[in-house]
């Protein structure tokens, strides 16, 4: 019997089985679009698996929803179940039940109570701003907000790429294509017209965009069951920039922009990715310059991916790309929500904003000491040696990053220092001022993350993690003979700390133990031992400038050191340094790694497959100015002890020079008694007595974990999800 002769009776038999609705043994009910306890927006994509292809009835809270389901594979059906009520819902089929918890599309789910104040900016959001402004109507905005949660009416528009052009233009009609529309061929071999569908909506109070190849003149209306034929079934999460000013607003930059002109490694965001068939998605709250709270950022990314899957179906894999703030916008959500991303390609890397702030606060104290408290007591070379940075400018630029912890406006301090950094979208009347508006919103990473850090009931301000009790500033300079024992004592006696308003104090700063613990649990202090353990992590340099600007190499190595500490090795982490790194080669290698993992149907954990399927060329190395590549392990060093360290020496930071770990993950150290035998220099009895007076409770013992240093809690909740509760802000614990 020929193939066609077999197909007809088999198809008829299958149809008869579906129409009969006979009972079958359902083996599982699973959610496809999100975890069942993290559903949003009133609908959820569900998969029914059973031992035959019968159309077993499916109910939602007792109501029949069988008609929503379609065959999706052997003995499987999928359906978008809508009409969920807020809170717990029960989906049932064949005696199997699935509990689903539904949250509002405005959130929150895990990030805790909505931040107030919160400024809506939909009327300022230019929906094409990230697509290159050439030939695009720059004044086309999303539209007015409709409620207190900043919701706006969803807009769906199309753009196309003309032949020979490098920028999109609006599609004039959805019924006929222009004659000059270009063709593009995707990674899966589909040749389609280069037309993209742009959806702009509000999710988690942020402005969300998803972009994908879609020809409205020939493709059916896209859905999870009928995705656009140009989509290659791969998804890229697009991240934003850095932290200062990222609070109390919805944001006006972000979304799934396919190109960000002027940014490092722009090709990984480029129009080419869309032309290759990748879909892109993002949210203004995934842009750290508008939301410097990784828990909220991860929530927005989680909800956005859920919406994408309900719109187009599940991707084969999802990756995140980003530079600077986009580096930790990739790594922190990937670590705290294992499975959200299947790999990250990052540049201009920081472990997290807290690392920038903590090192900045140390450097800021030292700047104040050298230029005010003990002006003239230390030479410029001694100051730089104590700081750990390459030079005076790098030291100052690092110190000025303390601005993201300072709520007091117009503070006069070091050159270039800007306190109380705000986005102009937030009205001045809402802003904190200790004298004129003491109840106003405070522009700090701590107050913006108050749901995680907790609130001090005495002040109403967020609890802080910065702590320098026992920190021996200048220890490395002392041991090297760069400063004298008397200078070492003078420095540590006079360096001081900060109060809750970032004012200098004579005493050292004491971090709140509860806030410290929650920083680790939440991954606001990146662990590296959550989701990052199991996925490809590709660090491709980006901005490298140890002369200034605060994008320093030690941050890259700190992230790697955290992963090594948490996981025992960094075999899934690849680092390329260079001037510049060829981002097109990095992208191709990164994608080859992801494709190999996806194709691996053999047994093993995600980490097993990530390590097993790592391409042979995915090795550490550095790119030289002449385009040559030196393949060698990337190790933190300022010595010319390798080709890469000769070309790209690394420099440190004040806490590292005080004996702290390269991982920079001990926010508050455990203490040990002052012991003269621990130093490379000899203290006189009188000097040792002074030193013990400076450190009455002891000095840092960096051989031990930090105070409150615990592993990350994956999929933790700081809101109304009690089954995964880490910290219940409503009870003030």
C-alpha positions, 0 to 999 in steps of 0.5 A: 500500500502506498503512503497516500493510501495509508494516510487517508484511513489513519486520518479518518481514524484519528478524526473519529477518535477526536470526535467521539470524545472517549475517555482516555487516561490523562497522564499530565496537565502542564502549563506551557506559557509560565509556571502554574503559580506565576500566571498573569493576564487571565489566560494560560497555555496548557498542554494535556498529555494522555495515552491516546488521542481522544478529545478528553474534556477539559474544564476550568473551575468546572466550566467546559473549555475543551474547545480551546484545545488542538492537537499539538503532538502525539497524544498531546493537545494544547489550548489557551485557556482564558477566563481565569479569575484572580487567584487560584483556579483549577483546570481538570481533565480525565481525573487530573487537576492542575492548580493555577494562580492568576495575577493581574497583567499589571502585576505584581507577582513576586516583586512585592507591593507596587512602588509609589509614587509611579509616574506613567509615561505611555504618552511619552513613549515613542514606539519606533524610537529604538528602530532607528529614526530614519524615515520613521515618524518620531512623534508617534507615541504609544498613547495616554495611560488609562488607569493608575497602573499606567495601562494603555491600549495595545498597538500593533503596527508593521514596519518593512525594510526597503531593498538596499536600505538600512532602516525600517519604514512604516508599512503603508497598508496591511493588504498590499506590500510595497514594490520595494520591500526586501526579501530575507532568509531566516536561519531555518531556510524560510525566504520571506518578505522583510516585514516585522510586526511590532506589538506595544502593550503594557505589562507589569506596569511597564511598556512592553514590545515584541517584534517578529517577522510577519507579513499581514498580507499573506500570513494568518493572524498569528497565535500560539497555534499559527505563528508567523512562518518567518519566525525561526522559533528562537527568542531574544530578550533585549535589555537596557542601560545602567542604573542611576535614575532608574526609579519611580517611573514607567520609562520611555526607552526599552522594548524589543528594539532591533537596533540600538545605534551607538551602543557597544556590540550593536550587531547583537541587537541589529536588524539582522537578527530579525531578518534571520527570523529571531523574535525580540521582546523587552519591557521598559522595566527591563531597562535598569536606567528606568528600573534598578531593581532586578527582582522587578526586572526579572518579573517583567521579563518573566511576564513578557515571555509568558505573553510572547508564548501565548501570542506565538507559541513556545520558543525552542530557546530564549537568550538574553543579550545586553551591555553594561546595565544590560549585562546584569539585566541578563545575568540576574534574572537568569540566575534568580529564575532558572529556566527564564533564559537558556543562555546569556551573551553579555558585554561591559559586564557588572555582576550587579548594581550593588557591586558598583555601589559598594565599591563606589561607596568605599572609594567615595569615603577614601576620596573624602578622607584624602581631600578633606579629612587628611588633605596632604597626608598621602601622596597621589601615588599612595592614594591610587595604591590604596584605591586599587585602581589604575590611576587617579581618574579611575579612582574618582570615577569609581567613587562618583558611582556612590551617587546611586545611594545618595538621596540628598539633592545638590550635595557639594562633593568631589568633582563630577559627583551628582547626588540624587540622580533623577529622570526628568519624568519624575516631578520635582514635587515628588522628590525627597529633600531632607528639609523641604520634603522629608516624606518624598521618594528617595532616589537610591538603589536601596529605597527602590528595592525596599520590598527586598531590603525591608524598611527601618521603622524608625525612619521609614527609609529602606534598610541598607547593606553597606558596611565597612566595620573591620575593613582594613583600607590600604592593607595591600599598600601597607604590606607592599611598603607603599604606606607606613604603619602610622599612615595605615592607622591614620587612614583607618582611624579617619575614614569613617562611614555614612548615615541613612542619608549618605552623609559622612560620619566619623564612625564606620557604617553598619549594614542591616543584617536582615537586608544583607540576608535578603540581598543574597537570597534575592540575588540583588547580590548576584550569586551565580549559583542559581540559573547561571550554573546551567546555561552558557554565559558568554562575556565578550568585553564591550567597554574596557577602560581601566583609565576611567568611566568605571567599566573596569575589568575587575567586575568581569572577573568578580562575576566569574569568581562568584560562579566559581565559588558557587558551582566549583568551576566556570566551565560554562563561562567563556570570556573574550577580552579585546579591543574590540571583540568581534561581536559577530563571531561571538554571536555565531559561536554563542548561537552554535552552542545554543543550537547544539544544546537544543539538538541534544536529546540524550539524558542529562541535566541542563548543566550536563548538556551545556558542558557536553555541547560546548563548541570546541572554539568556545574558549577563553581568549583575547582579541588583539588590535591586529585581529589576532586571537590568543586562546588562553585562560582569562585570569585577573592580573595586572602583571604581564604574565600572559599575552592577554594580561600584557595587552589588558592588565586588570586593576582592583578596588578598595575592598580587594586592596583591603584583603577582600575577595575578587568576587566582591561578594562579602558585603559585611565581613566576620571579624577576628582579633587584630594580630601583629603576625598577620602583617608583612610589616612590624608594628611597634607595641604603641602602634599595635595598641592604636590599631586595636583601638581603631578596630575594637571588635576586630578586623575582617576575616575574609577567610570566612563567608560574609555575615548573612551570606546565604545561597540565592533562593530560586524563584523567590517571592517578595510579594503575595505568593506564600508558597515561595515567600522569602520576606513578607514585607506586609509583616515587616519581618 
